[in-house]
């Protein structure tokens, strides 16, 4: 059963920006550390960014300075603002609880596809 619903993906030109959003009716984001992950077919899902229950963000080195994660505790959403996108950012993006080993997580949503191409 999916606990998370991601949206906002699409086709973006290199150097462009995109904002992804995640919501859930089962999880209260203000009470936990939430994360964004991404996956390319044939490669294990990887952590992109996470934000703690007290709103401290952390980023993977490959997105540091380009992506920004935030939460809206009123709307119960977690967003990922992506700037300076390049082809290597092409992936399906998912949100879930934070984990160093995302393959141990469950209840994944369908994700949202981001394709960076001219």
ChimeraX attribute file (.defattr): number of C-alpha atoms within 10 A of each C-alpha:
attribute: neighborCount
match mode: 1-to-1
recipient: residues
	/A:1	7
	/A:2	11
	/A:3	16
	/A:4	21
	/A:5	19
	/A:6	25
	/A:7	17
	/A:8	16
	/A:9	18
	/A:10	15
	/A:11	14
	/A:12	18
	/A:13	15
	/A:14	17
	/A:15	14
	/A:16	14
	/A:17	16
	/A:18	18
	/A:19	16
	/A:20	22
	/A:21	22
	/A:22	25
	/A:23	22
	/A:24	19
	/A:25	10
	/A:26	9
	/A:27	15
	/A:28	15
	/A:29	24
	/A:30	19
	/A:31	11
	/A:32	15
	/A:33	18
	/A:34	27
	/A:35	27
	/A:36	25
	/A:37	21
	/A:38	22
	/A:39	19
	/A:40	15
	/A:41	8
	/A:42	6
	/A:43	8
	/A:44	12
	/A:45	18
	/A:46	19
	/A:47	21
	/A:48	23
	/A:49	24
	/A:50	27
	/A:51	24
	/A:52	18
	/A:53	16
	/A:54	11
	/A:55	17
	/A:56	11
	/A:57	17
	/A:58	15
	/A:59	19
	/A:60	13
	/A:61	10
	/A:62	11
	/A:63	16
	/A:64	12
	/A:65	12
	/A:66	14
	/A:67	20
	/A:68	19
	/A:69	24
	/A:70	20
	/A:71	22
	/A:72	13
	/A:73	14
	/A:74	8
	/A:75	11
	/A:76	15
	/A:77	20
	/A:78	25
	/A:79	21
	/A:80	23
	/A:81	14
	/A:82	19
	/A:83	17
	/A:84	15
	/A:85	22
	/A:86	17
	/A:87	15
	/A:88	12
	/A:89	19
	/A:90	19
	/A:91	20
	/A:92	20
	/A:93	29
	/A:94	27
	/A:95	31
	/A:96	27
	/A:97	20
	/A:98	19
	/A:99	16
	/A:100	9
	/A:101	11
	/A:102	16
	/A:103	10
	/A:104	7
	/A:105	12
	/A:106	12
	/A:107	11
	/A:108	16
	/A:109	19
	/A:110	16
	/A:111	21
	/A:112	21
	/A:113	21
	/A:114	21
	/A:115	20
	/A:116	20
	/A:117	15
	/A:118	10
